[in-house]
């Protein structure tokens, strides 16, 4: 994910009109299948340890913090789940 895509730049330009945010939320959904390869650690929680949260979460957090700067976060919360991964790659 790039911070300088059109939608993010438009959001940044709009922040002055929006004012100081009280709550900021980012959300993502992997739209393509889970990466698969011969011996792929991506689908094994004990080997990967974070999945999309590690794969994409850092970029989403960075973008959210950049959008609301100079505000400082008071709390950060994250969730991830693998329901669809279990359907297509039963462990």
mmCIF file of the C-alpha atoms, coordinates in Angstrom:
data_MODEL
# 
_entry.id   MODEL 
# 
loop_
_atom_site.group_PDB 
_atom_site.id 
_atom_site.type_symbol 
_atom_site.label_atom_id 
_atom_site.label_alt_id 
_atom_site.label_comp_id 
_atom_site.label_asym_id 
_atom_site.label_entity_id 
_atom_site.label_seq_id 
_atom_site.pdbx_PDB_ins_code 
_atom_site.Cartn_x 
_atom_site.Cartn_y 
_atom_site.Cartn_z 
_atom_site.occupancy 
_atom_site.B_iso_or_equiv 
_atom_site.pdbx_formal_charge 
_atom_site.auth_seq_id 
_atom_site.auth_comp_id 
_atom_site.auth_asym_id 
_atom_site.auth_atom_id 
_atom_site.pdbx_PDB_model_num 
ATOM 1  C CA . UNK A 1 1  ? 0.000   0.000   0.000  1.00 0.00 ? 1  UNK A CA 1 
ATOM 2  C CA . UNK A 1 2  ? 1.390   3.373   -0.934 1.00 0.00 ? 2  UNK A CA 1 
ATOM 3  C CA . UNK A 1 3  ? 0.722   6.460   1.131  1.00 0.00 ? 3  UNK A CA 1 
ATOM 4  C CA . UNK A 1 4  ? 0.610   8.666   -1.924 1.00 0.00 ? 4  UNK A CA 1 
ATOM 5  C CA . UNK A 1 5  ? -2.219  7.026   -3.864 1.00 0.00 ? 5  UNK A CA 1 
ATOM 6  C CA . UNK A 1 6  ? -4.933  9.431   -5.011 1.00 0.00 ? 6  UNK A CA 1 
ATOM 7  C CA . UNK A 1 7  ? -7.471  8.468   -2.350 1.00 0.00 ? 7  UNK A CA 1 
ATOM 8  C CA . UNK A 1 8  ? -4.987  8.952   0.510  1.00 0.00 ? 8  UNK A CA 1 
ATOM 9  C CA . UNK A 1 9  ? -3.769  12.267  -0.886 1.00 0.00 ? 9  UNK A CA 1 
ATOM 10 C CA . UNK A 1 10 ? -7.379  13.476  -1.200 1.00 0.00 ? 10 UNK A CA 1 
ATOM 11 C CA . UNK A 1 11 ? -8.033  12.443  2.391  1.00 0.00 ? 11 UNK A CA 1 
ATOM 12 C CA . UNK A 1 12 ? -4.909  14.327  3.557  1.00 0.00 ? 12 UNK A CA 1 
ATOM 13 C CA . UNK A 1 13 ? -6.018  17.457  1.704  1.00 0.00 ? 13 UNK A CA 1 
ATOM 14 C CA . UNK A 1 14 ? -9.445  17.196  3.380  1.00 0.00 ? 14 UNK A CA 1 
ATOM 15 C CA . UNK A 1 15 ? -8.115  16.881  6.932  1.00 0.00 ? 15 UNK A CA 1 
ATOM 16 C CA . UNK A 1 16 ? -8.076  20.644  7.533  1.00 0.00 ? 16 UNK A CA 1 
ATOM 17 C CA . UNK A 1 17 ? -11.802 20.806  6.721  1.00 0.00 ? 17 UNK A CA 1 
ATOM 18 C CA . UNK A 1 18 ? -12.549 17.715  8.807  1.00 0.00 ? 18 UNK A CA 1 
ATOM 19 C CA . UNK A 1 19 ? -10.801 18.993  11.921 1.00 0.00 ? 19 UNK A CA 1 
ATOM 20 C CA . UNK A 1 20 ? -9.129  17.024  14.675 1.00 0.00 ? 20 UNK A CA 1 
ATOM 21 C CA . UNK A 1 21 ? -10.272 13.389  14.541 1.00 0.00 ? 21 UNK A CA 1 
ATOM 22 C CA . UNK A 1 22 ? -11.560 11.774  17.711 1.00 0.00 ? 22 UNK A CA 1 
ATOM 23 C CA . UNK A 1 23 ? -11.403 8.206   16.419 1.00 0.00 ? 23 UNK A CA 1 
ATOM 24 C CA . UNK A 1 24 ? -9.461  6.960   13.422 1.00 0.00 ? 24 UNK A CA 1 
ATOM 25 C CA . UNK A 1 25 ? -10.130 3.531   11.952 1.00 0.00 ? 25 UNK A CA 1 
ATOM 26 C CA . UNK A 1 26 ? -8.434  1.672   9.140  1.00 0.00 ? 26 UNK A CA 1 
ATOM 27 C CA . UNK A 1 27 ? -9.616  -1.632  7.776  1.00 0.00 ? 27 UNK A CA 1 
ATOM 28 C CA . UNK A 1 28 ? -8.375  -3.954  5.064  1.00 0.00 ? 28 UNK A CA 1 
ATOM 29 C CA . UNK A 1 29 ? -9.429  -7.187  3.460  1.00 0.00 ? 29 UNK A CA 1 
ATOM 30 C CA . UNK A 1 30 ? -7.138  -9.381  1.395  1.00 0.00 ? 30 UNK A CA 1 
ATOM 31 C CA . UNK A 1 31 ? -8.911  -9.602  -1.952 1.00 0.00 ? 31 UNK A CA 1 
ATOM 32 C CA . UNK A 1 32 ? -6.765  -12.300 -3.448 1.00 0.00 ? 32 UNK A CA 1 
ATOM 33 C CA . UNK A 1 33 ? -6.224  -15.810 -2.273 1.00 0.00 ? 33 UNK A CA 1 
ATOM 34 C CA . UNK A 1 34 ? -3.824  -16.603 0.505  1.00 0.00 ? 34 UNK A CA 1 
ATOM 35 C CA . UNK A 1 35 ? -0.353  -16.893 -0.992 1.00 0.00 ? 35 UNK A CA 1 
ATOM 36 C CA . UNK A 1 36 ? 0.375   -20.542 -1.631 1.00 0.00 ? 36 UNK A CA 1 
ATOM 37 C CA . UNK A 1 37 ? 3.648   -22.177 -2.449 1.00 0.00 ? 37 UNK A CA 1 
ATOM 38 C CA . UNK A 1 38 ? 5.341   -25.518 -1.921 1.00 0.00 ? 38 UNK A CA 1 
ATOM 39 C CA . UNK A 1 39 ? 6.127   -25.163 1.765  1.00 0.00 ? 39 UNK A CA 1 
ATOM 40 C CA . UNK A 1 40 ? 4.388   -21.899 2.571  1.00 0.00 ? 40 UNK A CA 1 
ATOM 41 C CA . UNK A 1 41 ? 4.543   -20.593 6.139  1.00 0.00 ? 41 UNK A CA 1 
ATOM 42 C CA . UNK A 1 42 ? 1.919   -17.920 5.452  1.00 0.00 ? 42 UNK A CA 1 
ATOM 43 C CA . UNK A 1 43 ? -1.017  -20.118 6.461  1.00 0.00 ? 43 UNK A CA 1 
ATOM 44 C CA . UNK A 1 44 ? 0.579   -21.578 9.600  1.00 0.00 ? 44 UNK A CA 1 
ATOM 45 C CA . UNK A 1 45 ? 0.062   -19.295 12.606 1.00 0.00 ? 45 UNK A CA 1 
ATOM 46 C CA . UNK A 1 46 ? 2.851   -20.890 14.666 1.00 0.00 ? 46 UNK A CA 1 
ATOM 47 C CA . UNK A 1 47 ? 5.368   -20.155 11.882 1.00 0.00 ? 47 UNK A CA 1 
ATOM 48 C CA . UNK A 1 48 ? 4.048   -16.838 10.533 1.00 0.00 ? 48 UNK A CA 1 
ATOM 49 C CA . UNK A 1 49 ? 2.773   -15.306 13.745 1.00 0.00 ? 49 UNK A CA 1 
ATOM 50 C CA . UNK A 1 50 ? 0.749   -12.389 12.402 1.00 0.00 ? 50 UNK A CA 1 
ATOM 51 C CA . UNK A 1 51 ? -0.427  -12.871 8.826  1.00 0.00 ? 51 UNK A CA 1 
ATOM 52 C CA . UNK A 1 52 ? -2.027  -9.776  7.311  1.00 0.00 ? 52 UNK A CA 1 
ATOM 53 C CA . UNK A 1 53 ? -1.557  -7.783  10.491 1.00 0.00 ? 53 UNK A CA 1 
ATOM 54 C CA . UNK A 1 54 ? 2.205   -7.931  9.976  1.00 0.00 ? 54 UNK A CA 1 
ATOM 55 C CA . UNK A 1 55 ? 1.994   -8.017  6.179  1.00 0.00 ? 55 UNK A CA 1 
ATOM 56 C CA . UNK A 1 56 ? -0.257  -4.935  5.752  1.00 0.00 ? 56 UNK A CA 1 
ATOM 57 C CA . UNK A 1 57 ? -0.928  -3.560  9.215  1.00 0.00 ? 57 UNK A CA 1 
ATOM 58 C CA . UNK A 1 58 ? 2.250   -1.510  9.487  1.00 0.00 ? 58 UNK A CA 1 
ATOM 59 C CA . UNK A 1 59 ? 1.370   0.389   6.290  1.00 0.00 ? 59 UNK A CA 1 
ATOM 60 C CA . UNK A 1 60 ? -2.208  1.017   7.380  1.00 0.00 ? 60 UNK A CA 1 
ATOM 61 C CA . UNK A 1 61 ? -1.042  2.283   10.769 1.00 0.00 ? 61 UNK A CA 1 
ATOM 62 C CA . UNK A 1 62 ? 1.574   4.527   9.149  1.00 0.00 ? 62 UNK A CA 1 
ATOM 63 C CA . UNK A 1 63 ? -0.994  5.982   6.733  1.00 0.00 ? 63 UNK A CA 1 
ATOM 64 C CA . UNK A 1 64 ? -3.524  6.616   9.515  1.00 0.00 ? 64 UNK A CA 1 
ATOM 65 C CA . UNK A 1 65 ? -0.902  8.357   11.669 1.00 0.00 ? 65 UNK A CA 1 
ATOM 66 C CA . UNK A 1 66 ? 0.238   10.453  8.701  1.00 0.00 ? 66 UNK A CA 1 
ATOM 67 C CA . UNK A 1 67 ? -3.337  11.497  7.928  1.00 0.00 ? 67 UNK A CA 1 
ATOM 68 C CA . UNK A 1 68 ? -4.089  12.704  11.454 1.00 0.00 ? 68 UNK A CA 1 
ATOM 69 C CA . UNK A 1 69 ? -0.673  14.278  12.172 1.00 0.00 ? 69 UNK A CA 1 
ATOM 70 C CA . UNK A 1 70 ? 0.194   16.118  14.350 1.00 0.00 ? 70 UNK A CA 1 
ATOM 71 C CA . UNK A 1 71 ? -2.332  14.304  16.600 1.00 0.00 ? 71 UNK A CA 1 
ATOM 72 C CA . UNK A 1 72 ? -0.797  11.575  18.745 1.00 0.00 ? 72 UNK A CA 1 
ATOM 73 C CA . UNK A 1 73 ? -2.481  8.201   19.347 1.00 0.00 ? 73 UNK A CA 1 
ATOM 74 C CA . UNK A 1 74 ? -3.799  7.433   22.801 1.00 0.00 ? 74 UNK A CA 1 
ATOM 75 C CA . UNK A 1 75 ? -4.563  3.786   22.055 1.00 0.00 ? 75 UNK A CA 1 
ATOM 76 C CA . UNK A 1 76 ? -4.010  1.380   19.153 1.00 0.00 ? 76 UNK A CA 1 
ATOM 77 C CA . UNK A 1 77 ? -5.969  -1.836  18.753 1.00 0.00 ? 77 UNK A CA 1 
ATOM 78 C CA . UNK A 1 78 ? -5.686  -4.478  16.023 1.00 0.00 ? 78 UNK A CA 1 
ATOM 79 C CA . UNK A 1 79 ? -7.443  -7.703  15.080 1.00 0.00 ? 79 UNK A CA 1 
ATOM 80 C CA . UNK A 1 80 ? -6.880  -10.406 12.535 1.00 0.00 ? 80 UNK A CA 1 
ATOM 81 C CA . UNK A 1 81 ? -8.583  -13.688 11.791 1.00 0.00 ? 81 UNK A CA 1 
ATOM 82 C CA . UNK A 1 82 ? -8.156  -16.526 9.341  1.00 0.00 ? 82 UNK A CA 1 
ATOM 83 C CA . UNK A 1 83 ? -11.643 -17.888 8.738  1.00 0.00 ? 83 UNK A CA 1 
ATOM 84 C CA . UNK A 1 84 ? -11.357 -17.947 4.940  1.00 0.00 ? 84 UNK A CA 1 
ATOM 85 C CA . UNK A 1 85 ? -7.843  -19.366 5.091  1.00 0.00 ? 85 UNK A CA 1 
ATOM 86 C CA . UNK A 1 86 ? -9.204  -22.310 7.064  1.00 0.00 ? 86 UNK A CA 1 
ATOM 87 C CA . UNK A 1 87 ? -11.900 -22.906 4.454  1.00 0.00 ? 87 UNK A CA 1 
ATOM 88 C CA . UNK A 1 88 ? -9.463  -23.103 1.556  1.00 0.00 ? 88 UNK A CA 1 
ATOM 89 C CA . UNK A 1 89 ? -6.443  -24.472 3.430  1.00 0.00 ? 89 UNK A CA 1 
ATOM 90 C CA . UNK A 1 90 ? -7.752  -26.660 6.261  1.00 0.00 ? 90 UNK A CA 1 
ATOM 91 C CA . UNK A 1 91 ? -5.051  -27.196 8.858  1.00 0.00 ? 91 UNK A CA 1 
# 
